[in-house]
Amino acid sequence: MLNGKAHKFGDSISTDHIIPGRYAHLRSNLPELAKHVLEDADPNFVKKVKPGDFVVGGNNFGLGSSREHAPLVMKMAGVSAVLAKSAARIFFRNAINLGLPVLICDTDKIKNGDELEIDLTAGTVKDKTNGQTLTFGKIPGVMLKILNEGGLIAYVKKHGDIKV
Amino acid sequence: MGKTLAEKILSEKSGTNAKAGDIVIAKVDLAFVQDTTGPLTVRQFQSSGMGKLANAKRTVLFIDHAAPSPNANLSNDHITLRDFARQTGCILSDAGDGVCHQIVQEAYARPGDVIVGADSHTVTAGGLGAFATGMGSSDVAVAMGLGKNWFRVPESFKVAVDGDFQKGVGAKDLILHLIGKIGADGATYKSLEFTGSTIKKMSMSGRFTIANMAVEAGAKAGIFASDATTRKFLQEEGRGKDYKTLEADADAVYEKTITIDAAKLEPTVSKPHTVDNTSTAKALKGTKLNQVVIGTCTNGRLEDLAVAVSILKGKKAAKNIRLIIVPASRKIMLQAIDKGYIKALVEAGAMILPVGCGPCMGLHQGALGDGEVCLSTSNRNFHGRMGNPKSFIYLCSPATAAASALKGEIVDPREVM
C-alpha cells in the first residue's frame, strides 16, 4: 500500500520538463541533479514533494528523450508512483526498470493536493480527499516481474538472464 | 497471415512466429549509447554482474551530445566512456566523429537488424530497414551484456504516401505534417511503416529524416522496406554486402492506414512547445527570429546542406540572426568542404559548429536567451529544450530554415526559390 499526496501536472510533461538537457553536466552527480526535478513544469516542486508522494499527469506523460535520469530523479525526490492518463513508451519502460510504478488511470478525477492510497495488488487508487476509487490498467506480466524484483538491473543480477 | 516489417524482423530475431501484441526475447544486433546516457549505462552494467559484453564489436559508445565538452563534469563523463571502451574492447566513436544516428547508418545498421540505443532517435536506422528503437540506460546495458532483450511486438500503422512534392517541400514537411495530423501520442507503442510511390522515389537522406521523427508521434519504430536505393546507399558506404531485401507481406495486417497526398503538402513548421503544434510556414510569416539552426541527426546530411546552399549562396543572412550550421558527421563535413558548401555558408554569414548534436539539446553551443526565438531543422521543440525555458523553438525543413535566415523571420521558402 502506497500513501501520499498528489502533485498534479497537465498533459505532455516531457523528459525536458522533468530534467532538462541544460543539467546534463550533473548526470553523474545524481543528488545535485535531483534538485532540479520537474523544475520547468513547477519550479517549487522539489520544495513541496514529500517521500511517498505521487506525480499525477495527464496524457502522454514522459514524452521525448530516452534519459533514464527522468524517472531516476523523480524516485530520488521521494516520488513513489506516477499516475497518468497515458504515458510515453520509453519513459514507462524506464520507470518500471527502476522500480517506479507508472499507473494508467483517469487522472482528471484527482485534484492537486488530494491524499491518495494506492493498492498495487488490487489495482486501485483510493482518493481519500474526495472518497472516489479509481482502477488502473494492468502492468504487463514481464514488467510486473521486473518491478517486483526492484528493477531490471536487480532482476538480471538475480537471474543472470532475461526471460518472458 | 502475412507479416509487417516489424513482425518479420522480430520473428527472425526471436526465432518465433511473432505477431503484434506478443512479448518476445529477440537477439540485438547493435547496442549503443551516447555521452548523456552512456555513463549511467556503464554504471548499470557494472552493477548488474553481467561481467562482459555479449558482442564488443557491435557495442558502440558515442561522444556526440557535448562534443567537444563544455565543462569538467561532462569531460569526466567522457573519460568514463573512453575507459569502458578500453576495458571491454567495444567501439568508441569520439568527439568529432559525428551524431550517433548518422554514424549508425553510415557504418553499422543493416536491413533486418534489431538495434537498441540509449537515445530516443535510435529510430533513425529504420530508414534502411532495421527495427531500431530507443531505450533507457538499464535496457541498453542488458542488451550489451546479454546480446538480447525483451520486446513487445508492436501493431503497425501503414503510412501510404503518393504524389510528387511541390517545389520547396520535402521529407521534413511530410513528417511534420504527419505528426501534426496524428498527434505527439498518435502512434504510441506502434510501428510506423512508410510506403507508397513518394517513398519509393525518396532518397535515403529523406527516409532517415522521416524515420528519425517517428518517435515524435510516440512510435516505437519507423521502418522503410529496403530496395535499390538502400542497396546503392550501402554500396556507397562500402557495405554492399550488408544489403538484403526486406519488405512487408502483401497481406500483412495493419491496425490503421494513413494516406497522404504529397502534392498537397506545404512547407510545414512546428510551433512551440510541441512537435504536433503544426502550421504552414506561410501562416507564420513575420515571426521574428534570433537564431536559425540547420543540421543535427534530423537534417544534417549533405542533401540538407545542399538545399541550404542553393538558397543562401551569394546572399547574406539577415542582420541580428545567428545562423548555425551543424553537419551530422565528419564524413559529411568533408564532403561539404569538397563541394564548396562550407565556404558558401560561411560567406552567407553562418557559423559552422563541430559535427555532433549542436544546440538541439541545450547543453552547450547555441543556448537561447530569455524571450529568444529559434527556427531549427532539429526534431524537438519542447519547453526548455535549447537551454532556456523562457525561449521559443520552431521546427522546419532546411529550405524553410535557409529562406527564413535570409529574411530574419519565418517565410515560405518558395518566396526566395
Boltz contact constraints between the chains, C-beta under 6 A:
constraints:
  - contact:
      token1: [A, 12]
      token2: [B, 274]
      max_distance: 6.0
  - contact:
      token1: [A, 14]
      token2: [B, 382]
      max_distance: 6.0
  - contact:
      token1: [A, 16]
      token2: [B, 382]
      max_distance: 6.0
  - contact:
      token1: [A, 16]
      token2: [B, 384]
      max_distance: 6.0
  - contact:
      token1: [A, 16]
      token2: [B, 385]
      max_distance: 6.0
  - contact:
      token1: [A, 20]
      token2: [B, 384]
      max_distance: 6.0
  - contact:
      token1: [A, 21]
      token2: [B, 361]
      max_distance: 6.0
  - contact:
      token1: [A, 21]
      token2: [B, 362]
      max_distance: 6.0
  - contact:
      token1: [A, 21]
      token2: [B, 363]
      max_distance: 6.0
  - contact:
      token1: [A, 22]
      token2: [B, 362]
      max_distance: 6.0
  - contact:
      token1: [A, 22]
      token2: [B, 363]
      max_distance: 6.0
  - contact:
      token1: [A, 22]
      token2: [B, 387]
      max_distance: 6.0
  - contact:
      token1: [A, 24]
      token2: [B, 36]
      max_distance: 6.0
  - contact:
      token1: [A, 24]
      token2: [B, 363]
      max_distance: 6.0
  - contact:
      token1: [A, 25]
      token2: [B, 71]
      max_distance: 6.0
  - contact:
      token1: [A, 25]
      token2: [B, 73]
      max_distance: 6.0
  - contact:
      token1: [A, 25]
      token2: [B, 74]
      max_distance: 6.0
  - contact:
      token1: [A, 28]
      token2: [B, 39]
      max_distance: 6.0
  - contact:
      token1: [A, 28]
      token2: [B, 77]
      max_distance: 6.0
  - contact:
      token1: [A, 40]
      token2: [B, 383]
      max_distance: 6.0
  - contact:
      token1: [A, 40]
      token2: [B, 384]
      max_distance: 6.0
  - contact:
      token1: [A, 40]
      token2: [B, 389]
      max_distance: 6.0
  - contact:
      token1: [A, 60]
      token2: [B, 185]
      max_distance: 6.0
  - contact:
      token1: [A, 63]
      token2: [B, 184]
      max_distance: 6.0
  - contact:
      token1: [A, 65]
      token2: [B, 120]
      max_distance: 6.0
  - contact:
      token1: [A, 66]
      token2: [B, 118]
      max_distance: 6.0
  - contact:
      token1: [A, 66]
      token2: [B, 119]
      max_distance: 6.0
  - contact:
      token1: [A, 66]
      token2: [B, 120]
      max_distance: 6.0
  - contact:
      token1: [A, 66]
      token2: [B, 134]
      max_distance: 6.0
  - contact:
      token1: [A, 66]
      token2: [B, 136]
      max_distance: 6.0
  - contact:
      token1: [A, 68]
      token2: [B, 40]
      max_distance: 6.0
  - contact:
      token1: [A, 68]
      token2: [B, 136]
      max_distance: 6.0
  - contact:
      token1: [A, 68]
      token2: [B, 137]
      max_distance: 6.0
  - contact:
      token1: [A, 89]
      token2: [B, 188]
      max_distance: 6.0
  - contact:
      token1: [A, 89]
      token2: [B, 189]
      max_distance: 6.0
  - contact:
      token1: [A, 89]
      token2: [B, 220]
      max_distance: 6.0
  - contact:
      token1: [A, 90]
      token2: [B, 120]
      max_distance: 6.0
  - contact:
      token1: [A, 90]
      token2: [B, 134]
      max_distance: 6.0
  - contact:
      token1: [A, 94]
      token2: [B, 136]
      max_distance: 6.0
  - contact:
      token1: [A, 97]
      token2: [B, 138]
      max_distance: 6.0
  - contact:
      token1: [A, 142]
      token2: [B, 23]
      max_distance: 6.0
  - contact:
      token1: [A, 142]
      token2: [B, 150]
      max_distance: 6.0
  - contact:
      token1: [A, 152]
      token2: [B, 138]
      max_distance: 6.0
  - contact:
      token1: [A, 153]
      token2: [B, 44]
      max_distance: 6.0
  - contact:
      token1: [A, 153]
      token2: [B, 47]
      max_distance: 6.0
  - contact:
      token1: [A, 153]
      token2: [B, 48]
      max_distance: 6.0
  - contact:
      token1: [A, 153]
      token2: [B, 138]
      max_distance: 6.0
  - contact:
      token1: [A, 156]
      token2: [B, 48]
      max_distance: 6.0
  - contact:
      token1: [A, 156]
      token2: [B, 142]
      max_distance: 6.0
  - contact:
      token1: [A, 157]
      token2: [B, 48]
      max_distance: 6.0
  - contact:
      token1: [A, 157]
      token2: [B, 49]
      max_distance: 6.0
  - contact:
      token1: [A, 162]
      token2: [B, 150]
      max_distance: 6.0
  - contact:
      token1: [A, 164]
      token2: [B, 23]
      max_distance: 6.0
  - contact:
      token1: [A, 164]
      token2: [B, 25]
      max_distance: 6.0
  - contact:
      token1: [A, 164]
      token2: [B, 150]
      max_distance: 6.0
